[in-house]
């Protein structure tokens, strides 16, 4: 969807890929098993870099592709879809609340010079209940244009990955708090234009997890806006970062980070120690091709998006 820009990082990182020290590997056992790919009754769906969201309360999975939302059951089989209603605009991301209502981040691109975005609340069938715009944004967020959304405990969190800005609102889209992650990481003004977030997620504690490939780092930032952890070193060996992208934290507290150059998902423990990686480039079911995002489901399930019509691969990732 947006990872063509990753190419500019390859040259900048190449000099350091073979020079960084090999990371220490922890002793805890991690087991990863390929389960299946998301499918319908015609077979595996040939997705390319789609957005995946998991409704863990109902063990259902939502995939957003080209403005269409497809819904999958706990076995990875599609059972419903929506999005062809013009009232839904152009759907880019979604979140599911406690009642099972689906909130959409949708764009109106009728006027490319002045695109607009909306928060649209629907029932599980995609029928519109209300259409809102974000309100009350302070001047420093006046040009805020999000491309990610999340829901947690009655609040929405929106991210602009290129500006590294986060806006938190209530369920009506009213501004409650904002973060400038570039400021929090002390990115200089001259480096802002080349510094961007490639992967973003929330952990069970509400901490913001994100990766910045140009820094070869993953960060954990608290709801109070404090950096409570960071990890990563540039390199091409197992556990090192080439071009990092998606990130998530599982129920055991492990961090799962996508490395696109080597097409692997890396697992780090709570102390940011490297445990294992899996995937690797290839055409076999358990292989990956330039994975981009990850989403954690129930019972240790991990959903991984990728390119070249490889679809969404589902793994079981468990640790002792």
Residue pairs with C-beta under 8 A, 6 or more apart in sequence:
1 49
1 50
1 51
1 292
2 49
2 147
2 161
3 49
3 198
3 245
3 260
3 290
3 292
3 307
5 196
6 198
6 213
6 243
6 245
6 260
9 213
9 214
9 243
10 243
10 261
12 214
13 213
13 216
13 234
13 242
13 243
16 216
16 234
16 235
17 234
17 235
17 236
17 240
17 242
18 235
18 236
19 235
20 233
20 234
20 235
20 237
20 240
21 233
21 235
22 235
22 237
22 238
22 239
22 240
23 233
23 237
23 238
23 239
23 240
23 273
23 274
24 273
24 274
25 239
25 273
25 274
25 275
26 269
26 271
26 273
26 274
26 275
28 269
28 275
28 319
28 320
29 319
29 320
30 254
30 267
30 275
30 276
30 317
30 318
30 319
30 320
31 316
31 317
31 318
31 319
32 265
32 267
32 276
32 278
32 315
32 316
32 317
33 315
33 316
34 285
34 286
34 313
34 314
34 315
35 76
35 301
35 314
35 315
35 316
36 75
36 76
36 314
37 44
37 45
37 76
37 285
37 310
37 311
37 312
37 313
37 314
38 44
38 45
38 47
38 61
38 63
38 72
38 76
38 78
38 303
38 311
38 312
38 314
39 45
39 76
39 77
39 78
39 311
40 77
40 78
41 77
44 311
45 63
45 70
45 78
45 311
45 312
46 309
46 310
46 311
47 63
47 65
47 305
47 309
47 310
47 311
47 312
48 306
48 307
48 308
48 309
48 310
49 292
49 293
49 305
49 306
49 307
50 63
50 64
50 65
50 305
50 312
51 63
51 64
51 65
51 92
51 93
51 94
51 293
51 305
52 61
52 62
52 63
52 293
52 295
52 303
52 305
52 312
53 61
53 62
53 63
53 64
53 93
53 94
53 95
53 96
53 295
54 60
54 61
54 62
54 295
54 296
54 297
54 303
55 61
55 62
55 96
55 100
56 297
56 298
57 96
57 98
57 100
58 96
58 100
59 73
59 74
59 297
59 298
60 71
60 72
60 73
60 74
61 71
61 72
61 73
61 76
61 295
61 297
61 303
62 69
62 70
62 71
62 72
62 94
62 96
62 102
63 69
63 70
63 72
63 312
64 91
64 92
64 93
64 94
67 83
67 88
67 90
67 91
67 92
68 81
68 82
68 83
68 84
68 91
69 81
69 82
69 83
69 91
69 94
69 102
69 104
69 126
70 78
70 80
70 81
71 78
71 79
71 80
71 81
71 124
72 78
72 79
73 79
74 298
76 314
80 124
80 125
82 88
82 122
82 125
82 126
83 91
83 126
85 126
85 128
87 128
87 131
88 104
88 106
88 120
88 122
88 126
88 128
89 104
89 106
89 107
89 108
89 118
89 120
90 106
90 107
90 108
90 109
91 104
91 105
91 106
92 105
92 106
92 107
92 117
92 147
93 104
93 105
93 147
93 148
93 149
94 102
94 103
94 104
94 105
94 149
95 102
95 103
95 149
95 150
95 151
95 156
96 102
96 103
96 151
97 103
97 151
97 171
100 123
100 124
101 121
101 122
101 123
101 124
101 129
102 121
102 122
102 123
102 124
102 126
103 119
103 120
103 121
103 122
103 149
103 151
103 156
104 118
104 119
104 120
104 121
104 122
105 117
105 118
105 119
105 146
105 147
105 148
105 149
105 158
106 117
106 118
106 120
107 115
107 116
107 117
107 118
108 115
108 116
108 117
108 118
109 115
115 145
116 133
117 133
117 134
117 145
117 146
118 131
118 132
118 133
119 131
119 132
119 133
119 134
119 149
119 156
119 169
119 173
120 128
120 130
120 131
120 132
121 128
121 129
121 130
121 131
121 132
122 128
122 129
123 129
132 172
132 173
133 173
134 144
134 158
134 167
134 169
134 173
134 174
134 175
135 173
135 174
135 175
136 174
136 175
137 144
137 167
137 175
137 178
138 175
138 178
140 178
140 180
141 165
141 167
141 175
141 178
143 163
144 158
144 160
144 163
144 165
144 167
145 160
145 163
146 158
146 159
146 160
146 167
147 159
147 160
147 161
147 162
148 158
148 159
148 161
148 200
149 156
149 157
149 158
149 159
150 156
150 157
150 159
150 201
150 202
151 157
152 202
152 206
153 206
154 170
154 171
155 168
155 169
155 170
155 171
155 176
156 168
156 169
156 170
156 171
156 173
157 166
157 167
157 168
157 202
157 208
158 166
158 167
158 168
158 169
159 165
159 166
159 197
159 200
160 166
161 196
161 197
161 198
161 200
162 196
162 197
163 182
164 180
164 181
164 182
164 185
164 187
164 192
164 195
164 196
164 197
165 178
165 179
165 180
165 181
165 182
166 178
166 179
166 181
166 208
167 175
167 177
167 178
168 175
168 176
168 177
168 178
168 179
169 175
169 176
170 176
179 208
179 221
179 225
181 197
181 208
181 210
181 219
181 221
182 192
182 195
184 221
184 225
184 226
184 227
185 212
185 215
185 219
185 227
187 195
194 214
195 212
195 214
195 215
196 212
196 213
196 214
197 210
197 211
197 212
198 211
198 212
198 213
198 243
198 244
198 245
198 246
199 209
199 210
199 211
199 218
199 244
199 245
199 246
199 247
199 257
199 258
199 292
199 293
199 294
200 208
200 209
200 210
200 211
200 247
201 208
201 209
201 210
201 246
201 247
201 248
201 249
201 294
201 295
202 208
202 209
203 209
203 220
203 248
203 249
204 249
204 251
206 222
206 223
207 220
207 221
207 222
207 223
207 228
208 219
208 220
208 221
208 222
208 223
209 218
209 219
209 220
209 247
209 248
209 249
209 255
210 218
210 219
210 221
210 247
211 217
211 218
211 219
211 232
211 244
211 245
211 246
211 247
211 257
212 218
212 219
213 241
213 243
213 244
213 245
215 232
216 232
216 233
216 234
216 241
216 244
217 230
217 231
217 232
217 241
217 244
218 230
218 231
218 232
218 241
218 244
218 247
218 255
218 257
219 227
219 229
219 230
220 227
220 228
220 229
220 230
221 227
221 228
222 228
229 272
231 255
231 268
231 272
232 240
232 241
232 244
232 257
233 240
233 241
234 240
234 241
234 242
235 241
235 242
236 242
236 261
236 262
238 264
238 266
238 274
238 277
239 266
239 268
239 274
239 277
241 257
241 259
242 259
242 260
242 261
242 262
243 259
243 260
243 261
244 257
244 258
244 259
244 260
245 258
245 259
245 260
245 291
245 292
245 293
246 257
246 258
246 291
246 292
246 293
246 294
246 304
246 305
247 255
247 256
247 257
247 258
247 294
248 255
248 256
248 294
248 295
248 296
248 302
249 255
249 256
249 296
250 256
250 296
250 300
250 302
250 317
251 296
251 300
252 318
252 319
253 269
253 270
254 267
254 268
254 269
254 270
254 275
254 317
254 319
255 267
255 268
255 269
255 270
255 272
256 265
256 266
256 267
256 268
256 294
256 296
256 302
256 317
257 265
257 266
257 268
258 264
258 265
258 266
258 291
258 292
258 293
258 294
258 304
259 265
259 266
259 277
260 290
260 291
260 292
262 277
262 280
262 281
263 279
263 280
263 281
263 287
263 288
263 289
263 290
263 291
263 306
264 277
264 278
264 279
264 280
264 288
264 291
265 277
265 278
265 279
265 288
265 291
265 294
265 302
265 304
265 315
266 274
266 276
266 277
267 274
267 275
267 276
267 277
267 278
267 317
267 319
268 274
268 275
269 275
269 319
275 319
278 286
278 315
279 286
279 287
279 288
279 291
279 304
280 287
280 288
281 287
281 288
281 289
282 288
282 289
285 313
286 313
286 315
288 304
288 306
288 310
288 313
289 306
289 307
289 308
289 310
290 306
290 307
290 308
291 304
291 305
291 306
292 305
292 306
292 307
293 304
293 305
294 302
294 303
294 304
294 305
295 302
295 303
296 302
296 303
297 303
297 314
299 316
300 316
300 317
300 318
301 314
301 315
301 316
301 317
302 314
302 315
302 316
302 317
303 312
303 313
303 314
304 312
304 313
304 314
304 315
305 312
306 312
306 313
